Amino acid sequence: MERYVDGFVLAVPNENLDAYREMASQAGELWIEHGALEYVEAIGDDMEPDMDGMPMRPFPELAEAGDDDTVVFSFIVFESREHRDEVNAKVMEDPKMDPENFDEDEGMPFDEARMTYGGFRSIVNYER
């Protein structure tokens, strides 16, 4: 079954990982509440795998991560792009997303300028 996936790669300063985890947990609950099929936030573990000589661009380079950063790979799964747009609209309208509810002193726990994002239409999808 075809799915639609929003994907993110970003660098989070190690000192902000707890704050990021809290923010991500709240975001995940919100996206699922409004209809997303799956919400995943994962931190880098094997960031320079041996690809048997195959050239590649590692995630830390993509995210411009420094020695004191952790790379985060996140994705949200939807039924379709249309479903994604509907869910995201509901999330953005949710009172929990009102900027008035955020502590301005805390700010974002990561540098938004080093985040990459895109929407992806699945071309191969296996499920158990």
Salt bridges, closest charged atoms under 4 A:
ASP6 OD1 - ARG84 NH1 2.76
GLU33 OE2 - HIS34 NE2 3.92
GLU33 OE1 - LYS96 NZ 3.24
GLU61 OE2 - ARG57 NE 3.15
ASP69 OD2 - ARG114 NH1 2.88
ASP85 OD1 - ARG84 NE 2.77
ASP94 OD2 - HIS34 NE2 2.65
ASP111 OD2 - ARG114 NE 3.49
GLU127 OE2 - ARG3 NH2 3.32
